[in-house]
Amino acid sequence: MIKKLDVLIWRGNPEITEDYVCIERDYDIYIKDKKIAEEISASPEYLRELGVGYTVSQGYLKKKDVKDAYVEDNKIVVDGQVDKENSNSRVVKEIMLSLTTILKVIKDMLRDKKVWELTGGTHWASIYTLDGKKIISIEDIGRHNAVDKVIGYCVLREIDLEDKILVSSGRQPYMMVNKGVNAGIPVIISKSPPMNRGVELARRSNLILIGFARGDRFTVYSGYDRIVFKE
């Protein structure tokens, strides 16, 4: 996922030293023999998860219709039945979310981001339970890929996403929030802000959307009536 290079750093004087950069590769995603995405630039780990997560988060497949996935060179092939009617629910399960869980997630979410610490070149996404327990966290050069990978991780392992929290390092425009909706995830927490269409989609879909989650502060853009501040 990373590569060591010789570089020149200027700190008042030139210095030849070593530094790390992220590795990127391009992948095509297929459902059986049909190509649905071309030349997605991604980190070369969790590739089965990337393919499965992409097909679900983009609305091509329902979670229950994914059978398996395999990687062949730069091809990621997902075995599943295409949802021709695009009948994924546009409203996620209504849940209550405690302040304790939000603060617990914020405190934990930046831990163990080793590639980012070395390179500054990755985004990350994680899945947490409603009591703040981390299930999986994955780094990738793309924020969309990181989200797809954690969704795919859960789908392949039959982990129910309808009572989980998606945590992301990236901004939350429409396309990012839509991934959560298509996967049936009821909560998104990000250290970055949303865009207006992301907020509108979250409100229409009954999804709790939290941005600027940093330190001891956060902003709730959707579902604030379902945050439990006193327990």
WOURVEN-V108268 format. One record per helix or strand of 2 or more residues. SS is the DSSP state (H for helix, E for strand). FROM is the first residue (numbers start at 1). TO is the last residue. Records with the same first field share a line. If there is no record, write none. Layout:
SS=FROM-TO + FROM-TO
//
This chain:
E=2-10 + 14-22 + 25-31 + 34-42 + 66-72 + 75-80 + 97-98 + 123-129 + 134-140 + 164-168 + 187-190 + 208-214 + 217-222 + 227-228
H=47-57 + 63-65 + 99-108 + 114-119 + 143-156 + 174-183 + 196-204 + 224-226
//
